[in-house]
Structures are given as C-alpha cells and as structure tokens.
Amino acid sequence: MTDHAFDTSPDPDEPFVDPAASVVPGPQPIGYDEFGMRFMNLVLHRDRVMESVNRVLGETFQLGPIGAGPGRKVAKVVASGTFGTAYGDALADVVGYQVNLPIDVTFHLDLGVDVLRFDAAVLLPLRLTMELVEPLTILWHIAPPLPGEVSIDVQSDNRRAAVLQKLTGLDGELRRFIVRFVERELEKPHVRKAMRIDLVTLIDNAWEHIATQIMPNGPEDRA
C-alpha cells in the first residue's frame, strides 16, 4: 500500500464545493397570523374577487318604477342596465378591495304627460372588505357609495329632456336612484349567501378530491 492510500487532501484540479451550499433548506415556519393573512390574500386574490362580483350581479338588470323628485311624487323612474366588468385594487389599510363597477343605464322618466329617456354611463365605487368569524368563516362586507361618490355622465335623447336635466338637477336624482338600487341588490338572498364563505363546509365537501391529490390511491403509490 502506498503512502497516498488514505490521502484525504483536496485535489487541486477539482473545483471547491462548500458542503453547506449543497444542503437543501427545510420548510420555514410561519406564525398563524401570517398564515391567515397569506391565505386571505392568495386564495381571495383580486381577480377572483372581481370575477365573483361579476357573477353575483349578473349581466343586466331592470328596476322600477320608483318615485323621483320632491316627495318621490313628481315622476316615476324605470331603469334598465348592463353591468360592465368590475376592476379594482387592494386596500392599503385592511384586507379587501376597492371595486369599480361600470354600468350602462337607460332611464325612462315618466312625468305623467310625457316619458323622457336618458342614457347614462355610470361608474360605481364599492368598498369590499373581508373578515374571519366563527367557526371558520370568511365574511365579505360591501359598502355602497354615497350618491356624491357615483360618477355619472347623462345624455338625453331630445332638447326638452336636456333642458329638464339642467333645470332640475336630474343627475343628482339619478345618482340617488342608483345608490338605492345597489342597497337593494346587496340585500338579496343570493348576494347575502355569496358574501359568506363557510370554509369547514367547503373543505368537507371537497375532501375526497383533495385526498386523491395528496394520499396514496393504490399499491403503486406505496412502492
């Protein structure tokens, strides 16, 4: 046996490899509070929330007749509209989103002796926040805007309607009309149901599918 049989000195021709660099780091623990925040932000991210708003509201709506003017007795308003695609950004202070909802609305104002038509492009701001409540449920809270926060661009179909619009402050009345409509929509049963996500029930219903993804499904998976 030569003197070099047990020589463990590094080969000068081999590149040096730091043993610590080849160690794969294990899972990094996080706290429950951090987990909860990440869960809310990743599972209920912006695109899913906006899609949910679109699905809950649908595509079109009909509303009225509702009284308008002083005492809600001067005229009757009937509206039909089409919802655009909701968009928005995350709120900085809480878990939630500022949602902007464009709506194309046609108002028919019945004065008793005549019916006037107004077409309006409406931008409706909604503040949507989320909280966790017992037993393990996510609640969505949607705050309707104040009338002054609603952006509305009204176009009339004739000169008389245009004059009436300017003289009566009709734009403000239509803003209030839209806000009342939103408040009514948010109280509908299907909307209230969509704003409450029971995580325990969802996981129970989805567990069979989840189990097939993470657990052995046959002998070949146990090899």
SERO-4910 file (N, C-alpha, C, O; in steps of 0.05 Angstrom, whole numbers):
BEGIN
 pado doro    nc1    nc2    nc3   cac1   cac2   cac3    cc1    cc2    cc3    oc1    oc2    oc3
  Met    A     17    -24      0      0      0      0     18     25      0     37     26     15
  Thr    A     11     44    -17     28     68    -19     21     87      3      1     84     17
  Asp    A     38    108      6     33    128     26      9    145     20     -1    160     37
  His    A      0    143     -6    -23    160    -14    -50    147    -11    -70    158    -19
  Ala    A    -50    122      0    -75    107      1    -97    122     17   -120    121      9
  Phe    A    -90    135     38   -110    149     54   -107    179     54   -114    193     73
  Asp    A    -97    189     32    -93    218     29   -120    231     24   -132    227      3
  Thr    A   -130    247     43   -156    260     40   -154    289     33   -174    304     34
  Ser    A   -130    298     27   -127    327     19   -141    332     -7   -143    315    -24
  Pro    A   -152    356    -10   -167    362    -35   -150    362    -60   -127    369    -59
  Asp    A   -162    352    -81   -148    351   -107   -147    380   -118   -168    392   -122
  Pro    A   -124    390   -123   -122    418   -133   -135    421   -160   -142    444   -167
  Asp    A   -140    400   -175   -153    402   -201   -183    401   -199   -197    408   -218
  Glu    A   -194    394   -176   -223    393   -172   -233    420   -161   -221    431   -144
  Pro    A   -256    430   -171   -267    455   -161   -277    451   -132   -287    430   -125
  Phe    A   -273    472   -116   -281    470    -88   -312    473    -86   -324    491    -98
  Val    A   -324    455    -70   -353    456    -66   -358    459    -36   -349    442    -20
  Asp    A   -371    480    -28   -377    484      0   -399    465      8   -421    467     -3
  Pro    A   -394    447     28   -415    428     36   -441    441     45   -463    431     40
  Ala    A   -439    464     57   -462    478     67   -480    488     44   -504    490     48
  Ala    A   -467    493     21   -483    503     -2   -500    482    -14   -520    488    -27
  Ser    A   -494    457     -9   -510    435    -21   -533    426     -4   -548    409    -12
  Val    A   -535    437     20   -557    430     38   -582    444     30   -583    468     28
  Val    A   -603    428     25   -629    439     18   -643    449     43   -648    433     61
  Pro    A   -650    475     44   -663    485     68   -691    472     72   -705    467     53
  Gly    A   -698    466     97   -723    455    103   -745    476    103   -740    499     99
  Pro    A   -770    467    108   -792    486    109   -788    508    130   -779    501    152
  Gln    A   -794    532    123   -790    554    142   -817    559    156   -837    565    143
  Pro    A   -817    557    183   -842    561    197   -852    590    196   -836    609    194
  Ile    A   -879    593    196   -891    620    198   -912    619    220   -922    597    226
  Gly    A   -919    642    230   -939    643    251   -967    641    240   -971    643    216
  Tyr    A   -986    635    258  -1014    632    249  -1025    658    238  -1041    658    219
  Asp    A  -1017    681    249  -1027    707    239  -1017    711    210  -1032    719    192
  Glu    A   -991    705    206   -980    708    179   -993    688    159   -999    696    136
  Phe    A   -998    664    169  -1012    644    152  -1039    654    144  -1047    652    120
  Gly    A  -1054    665    163  -1081    675    157  -1081    697    137  -1097    697    119
  Met    A  -1062    716    139  -1061    738    120  -1054    728     92  -1065    736     73
  Arg    A  -1034    710     91  -1027    699     65  -1050    683     53  -1055    685     28
  Phe    A  -1064    668     69  -1086    653     59  -1107    671     47  -1117    666     24
  Met    A  -1114    692     61  -1135    710     51  -1126    724     25  -1141    726      6
  Asn    A  -1100    732     24  -1091    747      1  -1086    729    -24  -1089    738    -46
  Leu    A  -1078    704    -19  -1073    686    -41  -1098    672    -52  -1102    670    -76
  Val    A  -1115    663    -33  -1139    649    -42  -1159    668    -53  -1172    663    -74
  Leu    A  -1163    691    -39  -1182    711    -48  -1167    734    -61  -1169    757    -51
  His    A  -1152    728    -82  -1137    750    -94  -1156    766   -112  -1179    760   -116
  Arg    A  -1145    788   -122  -1161    808   -136  -1178    796   -159  -1201    803   -161
  Asp    A  -1166    780   -176  -1180    770   -200  -1204    753   -191  -1226    755   -203
  Arg    A  -1201    737   -171  -1223    720   -161  -1245    737   -149  -1269    732   -153
  Val    A  -1238    758   -135  -1258    775   -122  -1274    790   -144  -1298    792   -143
  Met    A  -1260    801   -164  -1274    815   -185  -1292    797   -201  -1314    804   -208
  Glu    A  -1282    772   -206  -1299    753   -220  -1324    746   -204  -1346    743   -215
  Ser    A  -1321    744   -177  -1343    738   -160  -1364    760   -161  -1388    755   -161
  Val    A  -1354    785   -160  -1373    808   -162  -1389    807   -188  -1413    812   -188
  Asn    A  -1375    801   -210  -1389    799   -236  -1410    777   -236  -1432    781   -246
  Arg    A  -1403    754   -225  -1422    731   -225  -1446    736   -207  -1468    729   -213
  Val    A  -1441    749   -184  -1463    754   -165  -1483    774   -177  -1508    771   -175
  Leu    A  -1473    795   -190  -1491    815   -201  -1504    807   -227  -1526    816   -233
  Gly    A  -1492    789   -243  -1503    782   -269  -1495    802   -290  -1476    817   -287
  Glu    A  -1510    802   -312  -1503    818   -335  -1522    843   -338  -1513    864   -345
  Thr    A  -1547    839   -333  -1567    861   -337  -1585    863   -313  -1586    846   -296
  Phe    A  -1599    885   -312  -1619    889   -290  -1642    907   -300  -1639    922   -319
  Gln    A  -1664    904   -286  -1687    921   -290  -1696    931   -263  -1695    916   -243
  Leu    A  -1704    956   -261  -1712    967   -235  -1733    989   -240  -1732   1005   -258
  Gly    A  -1752    988   -222  -1773   1009   -222  -1801    998   -229  -1804    974   -234
  Pro    A  -1820   1016   -229  -1817   1045   -225  -1813   1053   -196  -1824   1041   -178
  Ile    A  -1796   1073   -193  -1790   1084   -166  -1796   1114   -168  -1789   1127   -188
  Gly    A  -1808   1125   -147  -1814   1153   -147  -1789   1171   -147  -1769   1164   -135
  Ala    A  -1791   1193   -160  -1768   1212   -162  -1779   1240   -158  -1803   1246   -160
  Gly    A  -1760   1258   -151  -1768   1286   -146  -1776   1290   -117  -1775   1271   -101
  Pro    A  -1785   1314   -111  -1794   1321    -83  -1816   1302    -74  -1837   1300    -87
  Gly    A  -1812   1289    -51  -1832   1271    -40  -1835   1246    -56  -1854   1230    -51
  Arg    A  -1818   1242    -76  -1819   1218    -93  -1846   1217   -108  -1856   1195   -114
  Lys    A  -1859   1240   -113  -1886   1240   -125  -1886   1255   -152  -1907   1255   -165
  Val    A  -1865   1269   -159  -1865   1285   -183  -1864   1267   -208  -1877   1273   -228
  Ala    A  -1848   1246   -207  -1844   1229   -230  -1838   1201   -221  -1832   1195   -198
  Lys    A  -1839   1183   -241  -1832   1155   -236  -1808   1148   -255  -1808   1156   -278
  Val    A  -1788   1134   -243  -1765   1127   -259  -1764   1096   -262  -1768   1081   -243
  Val    A  -1759   1088   -287  -1754   1060   -293  -1727   1058   -305  -1720   1074   -323
  Ala    A  -1711   1039   -297  -1684   1037   -307  -1678   1008   -317  -1688    989   -305
  Ser    A  -1663   1006   -337  -1652    981   -347  -1622    985   -352  -1614   1006   -362
  Gly    A  -1606    965   -346  -1578    970   -349  -1562    945   -354  -1572    922   -352
  Thr    A  -1537    949   -361  -1518    927   -366  -1493    932   -350  -1481    954   -351
  Phe    A  -1485    912   -334  -1461    915   -318  -1436    910   -336  -1436    891   -352
  Gly    A  -1416    926   -332  -1391    921   -344  -1374    903   -327  -1384    891   -307
  Thr    A  -1348    900   -333  -1330    883   -318  -1318    898   -295  -1306    920   -299
  Ala    A  -1322    888   -271  -1311    901   -247  -1280    900   -247  -1268    881   -257
  Tyr    A  -1269    922   -237  -1240    923   -234  -1233    938   -208  -1250    952   -198
  Gly    A  -1209    935   -199  -1202    949   -174  -1174    942   -164  -1159    928   -177
  Asp    A  -1168    951   -140  -1142    947   -127  -1146    941    -98  -1167    947    -86
  Ala    A  -1125    928    -86  -1126    921    -58  -1126    946    -41  -1113    966    -48
  Leu    A  -1140    945    -18  -1140    967      1  -1114    966     17  -1103    945     22
  Ala    A  -1104    990     25  -1079    991     39  -1082    986     69  -1064    976     82
  Asp    A  -1106    992     80  -1109    992    109  -1121    966    120  -1116    959    143
  Val    A  -1136    952    104  -1150    927    113  -1148    907     90  -1140    913     68
  Val    A  -1157    882     97  -1158    861     76  -1184    866     60  -1206    863     70
  Gly    A  -1180    873     35  -1203    879     19  -1195    894     -7  -1172    896    -13
  Tyr    A  -1215    903    -21  -1210    915    -47  -1229    939    -52  -1251    940    -42
  Gln    A  -1218    958    -66  -1235    980    -77  -1244    971   -104  -1228    968   -123
  Val    A  -1270    966   -107  -1281    955   -132  -1294    978   -147  -1309    994   -136
  Asn    A  -1288    980   -173  -1301    999   -191  -1318    984   -211  -1308    966   -225
  Leu    A  -1344    990   -211  -1363    976   -228  -1375    995   -248  -1391   1012   -241
  Pro    A  -1368    991   -274  -1381   1008   -295  -1408    996   -302  -1412    972   -304
  Ile    A  -1427   1014   -306  -1455   1006   -314  -1465   1025   -336  -1461   1049   -334
  Asp    A  -1477   1014   -356  -1491   1029   -376  -1521   1027   -370  -1532   1006   -369
  Val    A  -1533   1050   -365  -1561   1051   -355  -1578   1068   -374  -1569   1089   -383
  Thr    A  -1602   1059   -379  -1622   1074   -393  -1645   1080   -373  -1657   1062   -362
  Phe    A  -1649   1106   -368  -1671   1115   -350  -1694   1125   -367  -1691   1139   -386
  His    A  -1718   1117   -359  -1743   1128   -370  -1757   1143   -348  -1765   1131   -328
  Leu    A  -1760   1169   -352  -1772   1186   -332  -1801   1192   -340  -1805   1206   -360
  Asp    A  -1820   1182   -325  -1848   1185   -331  -1859   1209   -316  -1862   1208   -292
  Leu    A  -1865   1231   -331  -1876   1255   -318  -1906   1256   -318  -1918   1276   -309
  Gly    A  -1919   1235   -327  -1948   1235   -328  -1959   1243   -354  -1977   1231   -365
  Val    A  -1948   1265   -366  -1956   1275   -392  -1936   1268   -413  -1942   1271   -437
  Asp    A  -1913   1259   -405  -1892   1252   -425  -1872   1233   -411  -1870   1233   -387
  Val    A  -1858   1217   -428  -1837   1200   -418  -1811   1208   -432  -1810   1208   -456
  Leu    A  -1792   1214   -416  -1766   1223   -426  -1745   1201   -422  -1746   1187   -402
  Arg    A  -1727   1199   -440  -1706   1178   -438  -1679   1191   -434  -1672   1212   -447
  Phe    A  -1663   1179   -417  -1636   1188   -412  -1617   1164   -411  -1624   1143   -399
  Asp    A  -1595   1166   -425  -1575   1144   -425  -1551   1154   -408  -1543   1177   -410
  Ala    A  -1541   1137   -391  -1520   1145   -373  -1498   1124   -371  -1503   1100   -371
  Ala    A  -1474   1134   -371  -1450   1117   -365  -1444   1122   -335  -1437   1144   -327
  Val    A  -1446   1101   -319  -1443   1103   -290  -1418   1088   -282  -1413   1066   -292
  Leu    A  -1403   1099   -263  -1381   1085   -250  -1387   1084   -221  -1388   1105   -207
  Leu    A  -1391   1060   -211  -1400   1056   -183  -1377   1046   -166  -1367   1023   -171
  Pro    A  -1367   1061   -146  -1346   1051   -129  -1358   1036   -105  -1376   1045    -92
  Leu    A  -1346   1012   -100  -1354    996    -77  -1330    989    -61  -1309    983    -72
  Arg    A  -1333    990    -35  -1311    982    -17  -1318    955     -6  -1337    951      9
  Leu    A  -1301    935    -13  -1306    907     -5  -1284    899     15  -1260    899      8
  Thr    A  -1292    892     39  -1273    883     59  -1280    855     69  -1303    846     66
  Met    A  -1260    841     80  -1264    813     89  -1255    810    117  -1235    822    126
  Glu    A  -1269    793    132  -1261    787    159  -1266    757    165  -1283    745    152
  Leu    A  -1252    746    184  -1256    719    193  -1273    718    218  -1267    733    237
  Val    A  -1293    701    219  -1311    699    242  -1314    669    248  -1307    652    232
  Glu    A  -1326    663    272  -1331    636    280  -1352    623    262  -1369    637    251
  Pro    A  -1350    596    258  -1329    578    268  -1303    581    252  -1281    581    263
  Leu    A  -1305    582    226  -1283    588    208  -1295    597    182  -1297    582    162
  Thr    A  -1304    622    182  -1320    633    160  -1308    660    151  -1300    676    168
  Ile    A  -1308    664    125  -1300    689    114  -1325    705    107  -1342    696     93
  Leu    A  -1327    729    118  -1349    747    112  -1339    769     94  -1319    782    100
  Trp    A  -1355    774     73  -1350    798     56  -1369    820     65  -1393    815     69
  His    A  -1358    843     67  -1375    867     73  -1372    886     49  -1350    894     42
  Ile    A  -1394    893     36  -1394    911     14  -1408    937     22  -1432    936     28
  Ala    A  -1393    958     21  -1404    984     29  -1413    999      4  -1396   1006    -13
  Pro    A  -1439   1005      1  -1447   1021    -23  -1437   1049    -20  -1432   1059      2
  Pro    A  -1434   1063    -42  -1424   1091    -42  -1445   1111    -33  -1469   1105    -33
  Leu    A  -1436   1134    -26  -1454   1157    -23  -1461   1167    -51  -1445   1164    -70
  Pro    A  -1484   1180    -54  -1492   1190    -81  -1470   1207    -94  -1465   1205   -118
  Gly    A  -1457   1224    -78  -1436   1241    -89  -1412   1227    -99  -1395   1239   -113
  Glu    A  -1408   1202    -91  -1385   1186    -99  -1390   1171   -126  -1371   1160   -137
  Val    A  -1415   1171   -135  -1422   1158   -160  -1415   1176   -184  -1425   1199   -185
  Ser    A  -1400   1166   -202  -1394   1182   -227  -1415   1175   -247  -1420   1152   -253
  Ile    A  -1427   1196   -259  -1449   1192   -278  -1447   1212   -301  -1444   1236   -296
  Asp    A  -1449   1203   -325  -1449   1220   -349  -1475   1215   -363  -1479   1194   -376
  Val    A  -1494   1234   -362  -1521   1230   -372  -1523   1244   -399  -1515   1267   -403
  Gln    A  -1535   1230   -418  -1541   1241   -445  -1571   1238   -449  -1583   1217   -444
  Ser    A  -1584   1260   -458  -1613   1259   -463  -1618   1255   -492  -1601   1260   -510
  Asp    A  -1643   1245   -498  -1650   1238   -525  -1663   1261   -541  -1667   1259   -565
  Asn    A  -1669   1283   -527  -1681   1306   -542  -1676   1332   -526  -1666   1332   -504
  Arg    A  -1682   1354   -539  -1676   1380   -527  -1692   1385   -502  -1681   1396   -483
  Arg    A  -1717   1377   -501  -1733   1382   -477  -1722   1367   -453  -1721   1377   -431
  Ala    A  -1712   1342   -458  -1701   1326   -437  -1675   1339   -427  -1669   1339   -403
  Ala    A  -1659   1350   -446  -1634   1363   -438  -1639   1388   -421  -1625   1392   -401
  Val    A  -1660   1403   -427  -1667   1427   -412  -1676   1418   -384  -1668   1430   -364
  Leu    A  -1693   1398   -383  -1703   1388   -357  -1680   1378   -340  -1679   1382   -315
  Gln    A  -1661   1365   -352  -1638   1354   -338  -1623   1377   -324  -1614   1374   -301
  Lys    A  -1619   1399   -338  -1604   1421   -326  -1620   1436   -305  -1609   1445   -285
  Leu    A  -1646   1440   -310  -1663   1456   -292  -1668   1441   -265  -1670   1454   -245
  Thr    A  -1671   1415   -266  -1680   1400   -242  -1658   1387   -227  -1663   1374   -207
  Gly    A  -1633   1389   -237  -1611   1374   -224  -1616   1344   -225  -1612   1330   -206
  Leu    A  -1624   1335   -248  -1632   1307   -251  -1608   1288   -246  -1612   1266   -237
  Asp    A  -1584   1297   -252  -1561   1279   -248  -1559   1270   -219  -1554   1246   -214
  Gly    A  -1564   1289   -200  -1563   1281   -172  -1585   1262   -165  -1580   1243   -149
  Glu    A  -1608   1266   -176  -1631   1248   -171  -1624   1219   -181  -1631   1200   -168
  Leu    A  -1612   1218   -205  -1605   1192   -216  -1583   1178   -200  -1583   1154   -197
  Arg    A  -1565   1194   -189  -1544   1183   -171  -1557   1170   -146  -1550   1147   -139
  Arg    A  -1576   1184   -134  -1590   1173   -111  -1606   1148   -119  -1608   1128   -103
  Phe    A  -1617   1148   -143  -1632   1125   -153  -1614   1101   -155  -1621   1079   -147
  Ile    A  -1590   1105   -165  -1570   1083   -168  -1562   1072   -141  -1560   1048   -138
  Val    A  -1557   1090   -122  -1549   1081    -95  -1571   1064    -82  -1565   1044    -70
  Arg    A  -1596   1073    -85  -1618   1057    -74  -1619   1030    -87  -1625   1010    -74
  Phe    A  -1615   1029   -113  -1614   1004   -127  -1593    985   -116  -1598    961   -111
  Val    A  -1569    996   -112  -1547    980   -102  -1553    969    -74  -1548    946    -68
  Glu    A  -1564    986    -57  -1571    977    -30  -1591    954    -30  -1589    936    -14
  Arg    A  -1610    956    -48  -1630    934    -51  -1617    908    -61  -1623    886    -52
  Glu    A  -1599    911    -81  -1585    888    -92  -1569    873    -70  -1569    848    -69
  Leu    A  -1556    888    -53  -1538    876    -33  -1554    861    -12  -1543    844      2
  Glu    A  -1580    866    -10  -1597    852     10  -1610    827     -2  -1624    813     13
  Lys    A  -1607    822    -27  -1619    799    -39  -1607    773    -28  -1583    772    -23
  Pro    A  -1623    751    -25  -1613    727    -13  -1589    715    -27  -1570    706    -13
  His    A  -1588    715    -53  -1565    702    -67  -1540    719    -63  -1518    708    -63
  Val    A  -1543    745    -59  -1519    762    -54  -1510    757    -25  -1486    754    -20
  Arg    A  -1528    756     -6  -1521    751     22  -1507    724     25  -1488    721     40
  Lys    A  -1517    704     10  -1505    678     11  -1476    678      0  -1458    666     12
  Ala    A  -1472    692    -22  -1445    693    -34  -1425    708    -17  -1401    705    -20
  Met    A  -1435    725      1  -1417    741     18  -1408    726     44  -1395    737     61
  Arg    A  -1417    701     46  -1410    685     70  -1397    658     60  -1411    642     48
  Ile    A  -1371    655     65  -1357    631     56  -1350    613     80  -1332    620     96
  Asp    A  -1365    592     83  -1360    573    105  -1338    554     97  -1343    535     82
  Leu    A  -1314    558    108  -1291    542     99  -1293    513    108  -1284    495     94
  Val    A  -1304    508    132  -1307    480    141  -1324    464    122  -1317    441    115
  Thr    A  -1347    475    115  -1365    461     96  -1352    457     69  -1354    435     57
  Leu    A  -1338    477     59  -1324    475     33  -1303    453     34  -1301    437     15
  Ile    A  -1287    452     55  -1266    431     57  -1279    404     60  -1269    384     47
  Asp    A  -1300    401     76  -1313    375     79  -1323    365     52  -1320    342     45
  Asn    A  -1336    383     36  -1347    375     10  -1325    369    -10  -1329    353    -28
  Ala    A  -1302    382     -7  -1280    378    -27  -1259    358    -18  -1240    352    -32
  Trp    A  -1263    346      6  -1241    330     18  -1235    305      1  -1211    298     -2
  Glu    A  -1255    292    -11  -1249    268    -27  -1231    275    -51  -1212    260    -57
  His    A  -1236    298    -63  -1219    306    -85  -1191    314    -75  -1171    307    -87
  Ile    A  -1190    327    -52  -1164    335    -41  -1148    310    -34  -1124    309    -39
  Ala    A  -1161    290    -22  -1147    265    -13  -1135    251    -37  -1113    239    -34
  Thr    A  -1148    251    -60  -1136    237    -83  -1111    251    -93  -1094    238   -106
  Gln    A  -1107    276    -86  -1083    291    -94  -1059    287    -76  -1037    289    -84
  Ile    A  -1064    282    -50  -1043    281    -31  -1038    254    -18  -1018    250     -5
  Met    A  -1057    235    -21  -1054    209     -8  -1052    187    -29  -1059    190    -52
  Pro    A  -1040    163    -20  -1038    141    -39  -1065    132    -49  -1085    131    -34
  Asn    A  -1066    125    -75  -1091    116    -87  -1090     86    -95  -1109     76   -105
  Gly    A  -1067     73    -90  -1064     45    -97  -1037     35    -88  -1020     51    -79
  Pro    A  -1032      9    -92  -1006     -3    -83   -982     10    -97   -961     13    -85
  Glu    A   -986     19   -122   -963     31   -136   -954     57   -124   -931     65   -126
  Asp    A   -973     70   -109   -965     95    -96   -950     91    -70   -938    110    -59
  Arg    A   -950     65    -60   -936     59    -35   -909     46    -40   -896     38    -21
  Ala    A   -901     43    -65   -876     29    -71   -852     46    -61   -829     37    -64
***
